[in-house]
Amino acid sequence: MSQEAAPERVVPVQPVPQSVPEQKGAGAPKGLLQQMEELMEALSADLNQLDADLQSTADRHEQDQDQDRHDKREPRVP
């Protein structure tokens, strides 16, 4: 059995994947710190809106309970 010389396979060099995708569009790519700051601002705004929604829901629930308590009181006999 003879061994034939197999042609060498050339594997193209692939770039290392980046953990943060490059920003495409106008302007320079954003730095990681700037992206994190923008994400934190968006998260903070979302949390503030959620807090406001929960507060208004809690206020309405408390008012409903107060009304129910008032409605369940026995009428006073004069």
N, C-alpha and C positions, 0 to 999 in steps of 0.2 A: 504494500500500500504506500503510495507516494503522497507526500504532503505538498499541496500547492500553496503558493504564497497568496494569501487572501488580501485583497486591497484594503488599505486602512480606511476606516470610516472617519470622516471628519464631522465632529459634532459642533454645530454652531454655538458660539458662546451666547448664553442668554443673560440679559441683565437681571440683577438681583431685584426681586419685587420690593417695592417701597411700601412701608406700612401706612403711609398717608398718600393718597393719589394726588397727582399733580393737578393744579387748578388750570383749566383751559379757559381762555377768554381774554378779555382786555386786561391790561395791567400785568404787573409782575406776580409770580406765584407767591402765595401767602406763606409765611413762615408758620411753623408748628405752634409757636406761642400765640400768634395772632389767631390761628384757627381755634385753639383751645379757649382763648378769651371770648371769641364770638359764640362758641358753643355754650360757654358758661353763662353768657348774657341771655342767650335764647332759653336755656334751662331755667334761669332765674325768672324770666318773664312768664314762662309756662307755670312755674310753681306759684308765682304771685296770682296768676289768673285762677289756678286751681284752688288756692286758699280763699280767694274772694268768692268763688262759686260755693265752696263748702260753708263759708260763713253765712252767705245768704240763705242757703238751704237749712242750716241750723237755726237761723233766726225765724224762718217761716215755720219750721217744725215746732219751735218753742211757742210761737204765737198760736198755732193750731192747738197745742196742748192746753194753753191758757184758756182758749175759747171753749174747749171741751170741758175743762174743769168748771168754768162759769156756767155752761149749759146744764151740767149735771147737779148743780146745787139745788137743794129743795127750796121751793118758794117760801118766803117768810109769811106767816099768817099775822096780819095786823091785830 
